[in-house]
Amino acid sequence: MSEKKLTIGTNTVEDVVFVKLSGVIDEDNTLARTTKKLAGRTVVLDLAEVKRINSCGVRDWVNWLSDLHAKGKTVILMRCSPCIVTQLNLVNNFVGSAMVRSFFAPYYCAHCDLEVLCLLQVEDFAGQTTPVAPKPGDPRAPGVECPRR
């Protein structure tokens, strides 16, 4: 099965560039070529549809974020997919100077044998010494309910 190559969509509103990445970030990505198209001072990356990232993709990603930072861009990561969250946890400089605002976390219900991805907001963890994920039914974890409980 062939995975969808990386596609990059952009939309600029005033001084903010919204960038949507979809598919696989691998050795064939076009991240570096995209830098010239990002005219705004703030770059908001929607990463919900990134399905996979390999080691070459990680290298290019880190270099790309570093290049954006060197050009004076403020980078915000939104809706980080599970594969992006994995890299956040594995690669020390994966986010560079970017800020993570939200990410998808998998919730599993043993009663239903169902896994649901829940979008969590980083601000909901502010002030917690040891961050704790919201439990099913918590308003901060929308859509995480067990119909059999």
Beta strands, then each sheet from edge to edge (+ up, - down):
strand 1: 7-13
strand 2: 16-25
strand 3: 42-53
strand 4: 74-78
strand 5: 99-100
strand 6: 102-109
strand 7: 114-121
sheet 1: 1+ 2- 3- 4- 5-
sheet 2: 6+ 7-
end
